[in-house]
């Protein structure tokens, strides 16, 4: 497999902390999948676990996304932070994180609860997070939830400065 590199090294985000900051600040990631040489693209909200370098997302128990992922678990993804249109330059300032990874689906209740908590903490206000954690989550309710885990093999980052 041919290895590619960023032609404009001045646009490369070299600092891993900056990559994590972008991941933590955005609400959606987009993943590209492929089945039988046909691509499919989907945007998802997510929770990120930096310790295990993985994203979590929830989804329906059936559908096109699952068909693709069950056929080919390899994904390529991007998180984009739009900064500002660069007036007079016909260009945008942005920061983006790209990643390669593999998707699996969680079965263990404890891992599902951890993933759900990461997603709730990312998307909800602190007051709602506390209320959610106070509720009793039953094993049977969590058992029904389909949660995907994207284990990231590699991150890269790119930016166009203001």
N, CA, C and O of each residue as an XYZ file, in Angstrom:
648
protein
N       0.839     -1.180      0.000
C       0.000      0.000      0.000
C       0.886      1.248      0.000
O       1.822      1.355      0.792
N       0.588      2.163     -0.875
C       1.370      3.386     -0.992
C       1.092      4.305      0.195
O      -0.052      4.474      0.616
N       2.153      4.888      0.717
C       2.002      5.860      1.805
C       2.002      7.257      1.212
O       2.795      7.578      0.327
N       1.093      8.081      1.721
C       0.992      9.452      1.269
C       1.411     10.388      2.390
O       1.356     10.031      3.567
N       1.820     11.563      2.019
C       2.178     12.570      3.010
C       1.573     13.904      2.579
O       1.229     14.108      1.415
N       1.460     14.777      3.527
C       0.923     16.108      3.275
C       1.953     16.897      2.466
O       3.088     17.080      2.908
N       1.559     17.356      1.295
C       2.488     18.100      0.441
C       2.879     19.432      1.047
O       4.014     19.881      0.889
N       1.932     20.075      1.748
C       2.195     21.379      2.361
C       2.412     21.165      3.859
O       1.470     21.254      4.646
N       3.640     20.889      4.243
C       3.927     20.600      5.654
C       3.616     21.783      6.568
O       3.454     21.604      7.775
N       3.530     23.003      5.998
C       3.183     24.167      6.812
C       1.730     24.118      7.276
O       1.357     24.851      8.192
N       0.908     23.278      6.670
C      -0.498     23.149      7.059
C      -0.725     21.991      8.046
O      -1.829     21.830      8.567
N       0.287     21.210      8.294
C       0.156     20.049      9.169
C       0.042     20.465     10.635
O       0.797     21.316     11.106
N      -0.903     19.860     11.349
C      -1.003     20.053     12.799
C      -0.121     18.982     13.434
O      -0.422     17.791     13.360
N       0.952     19.414     14.046
C       1.949     18.477     14.587
C       1.691     18.122     16.050
O       2.122     17.072     16.528
N       0.994     18.997     16.749
C       0.768     18.852     18.182
C      -0.458     17.971     18.450
O      -1.573     18.334     18.075
N      -0.259     16.827     19.089
C      -1.361     15.911     19.383
C      -2.394     16.529     20.334
O      -3.578     16.203     20.250
N      -1.963     17.412     21.231
C      -2.902     18.082     22.129
C      -3.869     18.961     21.330
O      -5.042     19.069     21.686
N      -3.389     19.582     20.267
C      -4.243     20.400     19.419
C      -5.262     19.528     18.672
O      -6.410     19.930     18.485
N      -4.837     18.345     18.252
C      -5.754     17.401     17.605
C      -6.857     16.994     18.578
O      -8.031     16.955     18.207
N      -6.485     16.693     19.818
C      -7.475     16.317     20.836
C      -8.416     17.487     21.122
O      -9.612     17.282     21.327
N      -7.890     18.704     21.137
C      -8.722     19.896     21.356
C      -9.787     20.015     20.259
O     -10.946     20.307     20.553
N      -9.411     19.795     19.027
C     -10.372     19.847     17.914
C     -11.432     18.779     18.107
O     -12.623     19.054     17.960
N     -11.015     17.571     18.434
C     -11.957     16.464     18.662
C     -12.950     16.833     19.759
O     -14.152     16.609     19.614
N     -12.452     17.392     20.845
C     -13.316     17.714     21.989
C     -14.264     18.881     21.722
O     -15.331     18.953     22.331
N     -13.901     19.787     20.835
C     -14.709     20.990     20.591
C     -15.832     20.782     19.578
O     -16.797     21.547     19.567
N     -15.726     19.775     18.738
C     -16.721     19.594     17.682
C     -17.791     18.596     18.106
O     -17.580     17.798     19.020
N     -18.929     18.647     17.441
C     -20.050     17.777     17.795
C     -20.230     16.594     16.851
O     -20.838     15.590     17.220
N     -19.702     16.709     15.630
C     -19.923     15.659     14.636
C     -18.612     15.209     14.011
O     -17.671     15.988     13.859
N     -18.576     13.951     13.660
C     -17.519     13.418     12.830
C     -18.182     12.778     11.613
O     -19.356     12.410     11.664
N     -17.444     12.650     10.538
C     -17.946     12.011      9.334
C     -17.050     10.824      9.035
O     -15.824     10.939      9.042
N     -17.678      9.674      8.772
C     -16.893      8.494      8.413
C     -17.275      8.015      7.017
O     -18.434      8.062      6.604
N     -16.252      7.557      6.317
C     -16.423      6.960      5.001
C     -16.275      5.454      5.153
O     -15.365      4.966      5.824
N     -17.193      4.724      4.513
C     -17.199      3.266      4.544
C     -17.268      2.766      3.109
O     -17.564      3.528      2.189
N     -16.992      1.479      2.926
C     -17.089      0.919      1.590
C     -17.558     -0.536      1.666
O     -17.109     -1.310      2.511
N     -18.475     -0.885      0.758
C     -18.978     -2.257      0.647
C     -19.100     -2.585     -0.840
O     -19.729     -1.840     -1.592
N     -18.511     -3.677     -1.257
C     -18.562     -4.088     -2.663
C     -18.142     -2.959     -3.597
O     -18.761     -2.743     -4.639
N     -17.100     -2.252     -3.223
C     -16.535     -1.161     -4.022
C     -17.488      0.030     -4.185
O     -17.324      0.836     -5.100
N     -18.486      0.139     -3.294
C     -19.417      1.268     -3.305
C     -19.239      2.045     -2.006
O     -19.415      1.484     -0.925
N     -18.891      3.332     -2.094
C     -18.675      4.129     -0.878
C     -19.980      4.584     -0.241
O     -21.021      4.658     -0.894
N     -19.896      4.883      1.040
C     -21.018      5.440      1.795
C     -20.423      6.347      2.866
O     -19.422      6.013      3.501
N     -21.052      7.490      3.050
C     -20.554      8.506      3.968
C     -21.655      8.853      4.955
O     -22.814      8.992      4.563
N     -21.310      8.997      6.237
C     -22.310      9.345      7.242
C     -21.670     10.226      8.316
O     -20.514     10.030      8.691
N     -22.445     11.202      8.803
C     -21.998     12.054      9.906
C     -22.677     11.588     11.187
O     -23.858     11.238     11.188
N     -21.918     11.589     12.272
C     -22.387     11.064     13.552
C     -21.988     11.998     14.691
O     -20.947     12.651     14.627
N     -22.826     12.061     15.743
C     -22.318     12.669     16.958
C     -21.561     11.569     17.693
O     -21.730     10.390     17.382
N     -20.725     11.941     18.666
C     -19.805     10.956     19.223
C     -19.358     11.335     20.619
O     -19.529     12.465     21.077
N     -18.783     10.354     21.271
C     -18.023     10.551     22.489
C     -16.619     10.060     22.192
O     -16.447      9.100     21.441
N     -15.616     10.701     22.767
C     -14.232     10.304     22.503
C     -13.552      9.891     23.797
O     -13.650     10.584     24.809
N     -12.866      8.766     23.758
C     -12.099      8.261     24.888
C     -10.611      8.385     24.545
O     -10.079      7.545     23.819
N      -9.930      9.424     25.058
C      -8.525      9.636     24.695
C      -7.594      8.537     25.224
O      -6.570      8.233     24.613
N      -7.955      7.958     26.345
C      -7.106      6.905     26.937
C      -6.998      5.708     25.999
O      -5.927      5.117     25.860
N      -8.112      5.353     25.357
C      -8.131      4.190     24.472
C      -8.137      4.560     22.994
O      -8.254      3.691     22.130
N      -8.010      5.843     22.711
C      -7.977      6.362     21.338
C      -9.130      5.791     20.504
O      -8.925      5.176     19.458
N     -10.357      6.021     21.012
C     -11.525      5.513     20.288
C     -12.714      6.461     20.394
O     -12.865      7.206     21.362
N     -13.542      6.403     19.371
C     -14.800      7.136     19.335
C     -15.926      6.159     19.590
O     -15.831      4.986     19.229
N     -17.001      6.640     20.217
C     -18.224      5.862     20.389
C     -19.365      6.591     19.698
O     -19.417      7.821     19.704
N     -20.273      5.837     19.104
C     -21.477      6.400     18.499
C     -22.616      5.407     18.697
O     -22.385      4.206     18.838
N     -23.850      5.917     18.706
C     -24.997      5.018     18.807
C     -25.727      5.014     17.480
O     -25.650      5.970     16.708
N     -26.433      3.929     17.227
C     -27.138      3.805     15.950
C     -28.296      2.820     16.083
O     -28.472      2.165     17.110
N     -29.071      2.741     15.016
C     -30.190      1.794     14.969
C     -29.646      0.363     14.897
O     -28.468      0.144     14.615
N     -30.518     -0.585     15.154
C     -30.121     -1.992     15.120
C     -30.138     -2.596     13.727
O     -29.772     -3.758     13.552
N     -30.554     -1.829     12.740
C     -30.550     -2.295     11.358
C     -30.454     -1.082     10.453
O     -30.852      0.017     10.838
N     -29.926     -1.276      9.249
C     -29.868     -0.182      8.287
C     -28.615     -0.239      7.435
O     -27.764     -1.114      7.593
N     -28.529      0.711      6.536
C     -27.436      0.754      5.565
C     -26.067      0.862      6.234
O     -25.129      0.165      5.848
N     -25.953      1.738      7.241
C     -24.677      1.918      7.939
C     -24.187      0.596      8.522
O     -23.014      0.248      8.384
N     -25.086     -0.136      9.173
C     -24.698     -1.424      9.757
C     -24.331     -2.431      8.684
O     -23.374     -3.188      8.851
N     -25.077     -2.456      7.582
C     -24.746     -3.372      6.485
C     -23.320     -3.130      6.000
O     -22.552     -4.071      5.803
N     -22.980     -1.870      5.813
C     -21.635     -1.532      5.341
C     -20.579     -1.914      6.378
O     -19.573     -2.537      6.040
N     -20.803     -1.546      7.624
C     -19.800     -1.802      8.663
C     -19.629     -3.285      8.956
O     -18.525     -3.727      9.274
N     -20.699     -4.055      8.856
C     -20.582     -5.494      9.070
C     -19.865     -6.167      7.907
O     -19.256     -7.223      8.080
N     -19.934     -5.565      6.731
C     -19.240     -6.085      5.557
C     -17.757     -5.709      5.558
O     -16.907     -6.495      5.140
N     -17.460     -4.492      6.034
C     -16.091     -3.974      6.023
C     -15.963     -3.002      7.191
O     -16.508     -1.899      7.145
N     -15.260     -3.398      8.215
C     -15.164     -2.606      9.454
C     -14.151     -1.466      9.379
O     -14.042     -0.687     10.326
N     -13.421     -1.351      8.295
C     -12.426     -0.289      8.152
C     -13.114      1.010      7.740
O     -13.917      1.029      6.806
N     -12.793      2.091      8.442
C     -13.374      3.401      8.128
C     -12.268      4.444      8.034
O     -11.168      4.269      8.560
N     -12.595      5.527      7.351
C     -11.746      6.711      7.322
C     -12.643      7.860      7.743
O     -13.768      7.974      7.256
N     -12.170      8.705      8.633
C     -13.039      9.748      9.156
C     -12.403     11.108      9.210
O     -11.192     11.273      9.063
N     -13.276     12.088      9.429
C     -12.822     13.473      9.534
C     -13.692     14.241     10.518
O     -14.903     14.033     10.602
N     -13.052     15.120     11.248
C     -13.728     16.096     12.097
C     -13.258     17.458     11.616
O     -12.056     17.710     11.523
N     -14.197     18.330     11.312
C     -13.872     19.626     10.730
C     -14.292     20.747     11.670
O     -15.419     20.772     12.165
N     -13.374     21.667     11.907
C     -13.665     22.887     12.650
C     -13.565     24.055     11.667
O     -12.475     24.452     11.256
N     -14.718     24.585     11.308
C     -14.768     25.726     10.402
C     -14.467     26.979     11.209
O     -15.092     27.222     12.241
N     -13.515     27.774     10.741
C     -13.130     28.965     11.489
C     -13.732     30.237     10.891
O     -14.543     30.896     11.541
N     -13.352     30.586      9.675
C     -13.851     31.835      9.117
C     -13.503     31.905      7.641
O     -12.460     31.423      7.200
N     -14.411     32.523      6.888
C     -14.130     32.790      5.487
C     -13.036     33.850      5.402
O     -13.080     34.857      6.108
N     -12.063     33.617      4.540
C     -10.948     34.557      4.369
C     -11.295     35.497      3.211
O     -11.022     35.222      2.043
N     -11.905     36.613      3.593
C     -12.406     37.563      2.603
C     -11.296     38.047      1.668
O     -10.185     38.354      2.099
N     -11.630     38.106      0.379
C     -10.682     38.550     -0.628
C      -9.711     37.476     -1.077
O      -8.934     37.688     -2.009
N      -9.749     36.313     -0.416
C      -8.824     35.228     -0.770
C      -9.545     34.023     -1.363
O      -8.912     33.068     -1.813
N     -10.879     34.078     -1.360
C     -11.673     32.954     -1.860
C     -11.239     31.643     -1.182
O     -11.012     30.631     -1.844
N     -11.131     31.690      0.151
C     -10.647     30.551      0.920
C     -11.249     30.593      2.322
O     -11.733     31.634      2.768
N     -11.213     29.469      3.002
C     -11.694     29.347      4.373
C     -10.550     28.984      5.300
O      -9.649     28.233      4.928
N     -10.593     29.520      6.503
C      -9.698     29.065      7.562
C     -10.410     27.911      8.262
O     -11.616     27.975      8.502
N      -9.674     26.870      8.584
C     -10.260     25.682      9.213
C      -9.162     24.888      9.910
O      -7.970     25.113      9.699
N      -9.597     23.964     10.739
C      -8.721     22.931     11.279
C      -9.462     21.618     11.095
O     -10.676     21.556     11.293
N      -8.750     20.579     10.723
C      -9.413     19.288     10.553
C      -8.540     18.168     11.095
O      -7.312     18.251     11.111
N      -9.215     17.127     11.535
C      -8.552     15.921     12.010
C      -9.046     14.784     11.131
O     -10.251     14.615     10.945
N      -8.123     14.012     10.594
C      -8.471     12.823      9.834
C      -7.988     11.608     10.621
O      -7.015     11.676     11.372
N      -8.692     10.500     10.429
C      -8.280      9.292     11.138
C      -8.661      8.048     10.360
O      -9.610      8.039      9.575
N      -7.893      7.001     10.601
C      -8.184      5.669     10.086
C      -8.522      4.808     11.290
O      -7.941      4.974     12.362
N      -9.461      3.890     11.113
C      -9.806      3.035     12.233
C     -10.666      1.856     11.826
O     -10.985      1.651     10.655
N     -11.025      1.096     12.836
C     -11.856     -0.094     12.648
C     -13.021     -0.056     13.626
O     -12.856      0.303     14.792
N     -14.196     -0.429     13.142
C     -15.412     -0.392     13.951
C     -15.740     -1.772     14.484
O     -15.648     -2.778     13.780
N     -16.122     -1.788     15.743
C     -16.703     -2.986     16.357
C     -17.933     -2.517     17.122
O     -18.121     -1.319     17.332
N     -18.760     -3.454     17.532
C     -19.971     -3.101     18.275
C     -19.897     -3.680     19.673
O     -19.513     -4.833     19.868
N     -20.273     -2.856     20.643
C     -20.147     -3.238     22.051
C     -21.222     -4.229     22.460
O     -22.371     -4.152     22.026
N     -20.816     -5.156     23.303
C     -21.744     -6.138     23.868
C     -21.834     -6.011     25.391
O     -22.901     -6.211     25.972
N     -20.721     -5.681     26.027
C     -20.662     -5.584     27.488
C     -21.448     -4.376     27.991
O     -21.254     -3.259     27.511
N     -22.326     -4.602     28.950
C     -23.153     -3.532     29.521
C     -22.284     -2.413     30.093
O     -22.568     -1.237     29.866
N     -21.227     -2.764     30.834
C     -20.386     -1.740     31.470
C     -19.717     -0.852     30.422
O     -19.591      0.354     30.634
N     -19.286     -1.421     29.296
C     -18.655     -0.609     28.254
C     -19.699      0.267     27.546
O     -19.406      1.399     27.161
N     -20.912     -0.261     27.377
C     -21.987      0.539     26.786
C     -22.319      1.740     27.667
O     -22.499      2.849     27.165
N     -22.400      1.524     28.968
C     -22.702      2.620     29.900
C     -21.586      3.665     29.858
O     -21.866      4.863     29.850
N     -20.339      3.229     29.830
C     -19.209      4.151     29.728
C     -19.323      4.985     28.451
O     -19.143      6.202     28.486
N     -19.619      4.338     27.337
C     -19.744      5.037     26.054
C     -20.899      6.028     26.084
O     -20.755      7.161     25.625
N     -22.045      5.612     26.620
C     -23.203      6.513     26.702
C     -22.891      7.724     27.569
O     -23.277      8.845     27.236
N     -22.195      7.505     28.676
C     -21.819      8.623     29.546
C     -20.898      9.601     28.825
O     -21.054     10.813     28.976
N     -19.945      9.102     28.047
C     -19.063      9.988     27.281
C     -19.865     10.826     26.284
O     -19.604     12.017     26.115
N     -20.845     10.196     25.626
C     -21.658     10.926     24.645
C     -22.534     11.972     25.327
O     -22.651     13.097     24.841
N     -23.146     11.606     26.445
C     -24.006     12.544     27.171
C     -23.177     13.715     27.689
O     -23.591     14.868     27.564
N     -22.007     13.432     28.271
C     -21.150     14.491     28.798
C     -20.710     15.455     27.700
O     -20.557     16.651     27.949
N     -20.507     14.945     26.494
C     -20.073     15.792     25.383
C     -21.197     16.679     24.872
O     -20.961     17.832     24.509
N     -22.414     16.154     24.838
C     -23.503     16.841     24.156
C     -24.459     17.613     25.062
O     -25.116     18.549     24.605
N     -24.545     17.246     26.310
C     -25.524     17.866     27.205
C     -24.881     18.928     28.097
O     -23.664     18.958     28.278
N     -25.719     19.789     28.643
C     -25.243     20.765     29.614
C     -24.898     20.034     30.917
O     -25.428     18.951     31.166
N     -24.022     20.605     31.751
C     -23.642     19.930     32.998
C     -24.840     19.562     33.874
O     -24.840     18.516     34.523
N     -25.866     20.427     33.893
C     -27.045     20.143     34.731
C     -27.759     18.876     34.246
O     -28.171     18.048     35.059
N     -27.906     18.723     32.940
C     -28.562     17.534     32.398
C     -27.709     16.287     32.551
O     -28.243     15.188     32.704
N     -26.393     16.440     32.511
C     -25.506     15.293     32.715
C     -25.725     14.732     34.112
O     -25.824     13.518     34.294
N     -25.802     15.627     35.104
C     -26.033     15.163     36.476
C     -27.379     14.456     36.599
O     -27.468     13.405     37.235
N     -28.425     15.020     36.000
C     -29.748     14.389     36.054
C     -29.729     13.025     35.384
O     -30.344     12.082     35.882
N     -29.030     12.910     34.259
C     -28.948     11.644     33.542
C     -28.234     10.601     34.391
O     -28.662      9.448     34.449
N     -27.146     11.001     35.050
C     -26.397     10.046     35.865
C     -27.186      9.614     37.103
O     -26.977      8.520     37.627
N     -28.104     10.489     37.572
C     -28.904     10.147     38.738
C     -29.975      9.116     38.396
O     -30.414      8.362     39.265
N     -30.397      9.083     37.131
C     -31.417      8.120     36.721
C     -30.831      6.714     36.785
O     -29.636      6.509     36.576
N     -31.698      5.757     37.078
C     -31.255      4.371     37.110
C     -31.332      3.803     35.704
O     -32.415      3.686     35.129
N     -30.191      3.454     35.161
C     -30.144      2.854     33.831
C     -30.223      1.346     34.007
O     -29.350      0.732     34.622
N     -31.274      0.764     33.463
C     -31.444     -0.677     33.615
C     -30.616     -1.420     32.576
O     -30.409     -0.938     31.463
N     -30.149     -2.593     32.959
C     -29.374     -3.414     32.036
C     -30.176     -3.742     30.783
O     -29.625     -3.781     29.683
N     -31.476     -3.978     30.947
C     -32.292     -4.339     29.779
C     -32.417     -3.174     28.796
O     -32.445     -3.392     27.585
N     -32.493     -1.950     29.299
C     -32.569     -0.779     28.416
C     -31.252     -0.592     27.665
O     -31.254     -0.330     26.462
N     -30.135     -0.725     28.368
C     -28.823     -0.554     27.747
C     -28.541     -1.698     26.774
O     -27.894     -1.495     25.747
N     -29.017     -2.877     27.091
C     -28.798     -4.038     26.224
C     -29.341     -3.790     24.816
O     -28.761     -4.252     23.833
N     -30.451     -3.065     24.723
C     -31.100     -2.817     23.432
C     -30.385     -1.772     22.584
O     -30.581     -1.723     21.370
N     -29.556     -0.935     23.211
C     -28.885      0.158     22.508
C     -27.707     -0.394     21.705
O     -26.900     -1.167     22.223
N     -27.616      0.008     20.442
C     -26.502     -0.404     19.577
C     -25.452      0.687     19.617
O     -25.719      1.829     19.241
N     -24.258      0.339     20.071
C     -23.173      1.306     20.178
C     -21.957      0.792     19.422
O     -21.477     -0.321     19.637
N     -21.479      1.655     18.523
C     -20.273      1.342     17.771
C     -19.059      1.981     18.413
O     -19.144      3.027     19.058
N     -17.939      1.330     18.220
C     -16.654      1.816     18.739
C     -15.689      1.877     17.563
O     -15.452      0.872     16.893
N     -15.137      3.054     17.318
C     -14.124      3.207     16.275
C     -12.773      3.270     16.969
O     -12.440      4.272     17.601
N     -12.004      2.212     16.854
C     -10.665      2.179     17.414
C      -9.731      2.814     16.386
O      -9.558      2.294     15.284
N      -9.135      3.938     16.758
C      -8.335      4.729     15.825
C      -6.921      4.169     15.721
O      -6.240      3.948     16.721
N      -6.505      3.947     14.476
C      -5.146      3.486     14.209
C      -4.181      4.661     14.101
O      -3.027      4.565     14.517
N      -4.664      5.779     13.536
C      -3.782      6.902     13.257
C      -4.586      8.188     13.100
O      -5.632      8.202     12.451
N      -4.087      9.271     13.702
C      -4.649     10.612     13.533
C      -3.683     11.468     12.717
O      -2.465     11.331     12.830
N      -4.241     12.345     11.899
C      -3.462     13.417     11.282
C      -4.300     14.689     11.374
O      -5.519     14.623     11.535
N      -3.655     15.829     11.274
C      -4.373     17.093     11.341
C      -3.866     18.066     10.293
O      -2.698     18.035      9.903
N      -4.761     18.927      9.846
C      -4.420     19.924      8.832
C      -5.157     21.215      9.169
O      -6.260     21.183      9.714
N      -4.541     22.354      8.841
C      -5.182     23.629      9.103
C      -4.843     24.644      8.036
O      -3.782     24.600      7.414
N      -5.765     25.547      7.847
C      -5.563     26.741      7.016
C      -5.770     27.894      7.980
O      -6.882     28.120      8.458
N      -4.728     28.606      8.258
C      -4.765     29.681      9.258
C      -5.431     30.934      8.728
O      -5.500     31.162      7.520
N      -5.927     31.752      9.671
C      -6.531     33.049      9.317
C      -5.489     34.003      8.766
O      -5.815     35.137      8.417
